[in-house]
């Protein structure tokens, strides 16, 4: 079975861009919140769409469309929220699909609580991770921080 590792975002800094569902607000996720909730991703799916430009599961439900693997480990390395796991497909299929694009990833979540929704930038204080989508790095809200690396 092939493996993957990925960084999904950096803690303690604003997302470079506003993610889908945030109504144009950039996000801030502290290391403390990450350490508390990131382990929820263990056993969750890694999904992909053929165009590599969106979430296969945009509603954040436990649906399993476009599943290509599962997360088996989460950790925080300095300020990096990291995951790794098993792929159900051979890594070269992803490389062929991505062509010249760098692959990134984006988390899926629901039950998100914001410290103060009146603020221009939203600080997440609670969330329920439901999965991670692989997409073109240029499409991720944390695009300058996320990457996805498949390997044998």
Secondary structure as GFF3:
##gff-version 3
##sequence-region A 1 152
A	DSSP	beta_strand	2	10	.	.	.	ID=ss1
A	DSSP	beta_strand	27	29	.	.	.	ID=ss2
A	DSSP	alpha_helix	31	37	.	.	.	ID=ss3
A	DSSP	three_ten_helix	38	41	.	.	.	ID=ss4
A	DSSP	beta_strand	45	48	.	.	.	ID=ss5
A	DSSP	beta_strand	67	77	.	.	.	ID=ss6
A	DSSP	beta_strand	80	87	.	.	.	ID=ss7
A	DSSP	alpha_helix	91	98	.	.	.	ID=ss8
A	DSSP	beta_strand	103	114	.	.	.	ID=ss9
A	DSSP	beta_strand	122	136	.	.	.	ID=ss10
A	DSSP	three_ten_helix	137	139	.	.	.	ID=ss11
A	DSSP	beta_strand	147	151	.	.	.	ID=ss12
###
